Amino acid sequence: MPWVKESECIKCKICVNVCPVEGAITLKDDGFPYIDNNICTRCGLCMEKCPKDAIRPNSENPAMRGMGRGHGMGRGLGRGMGRGLGKRGY
């Protein structure tokens, strides 16, 4: 799931123009692109064509840290009583 690192984005709109899925990348009121991950097919064209590398993979999204695979269960996503002995203590 790509996301836009707004501090790097120059609002060139190349990502909007190269995206093959209509409506997957739109412009917000402030001119920054927004990627709708419910529509995005993750083809990677936007990341490939961005001249400033402002479109980043989800693995670099600070809002998603600790929520993906390979990072344990993530925060607040555990199941049951945790790794301890359980509710009854045995």
ZIFENSUL-V90748 format. One record per helix or strand. SS is the DSSP state (a for helix, b for strand). FROM is the first residue (numbers start at 1). TO is the last residue. If there is no record, write none. Layout:
[[SS;FROM;TO] [SS;FROM;TO]]
This chain:
[[b;3;4] [a;14;18] [b;25;27] [b;33;35] [a;45;49] [b;55;56] [a;58;60] [a;62;64]]
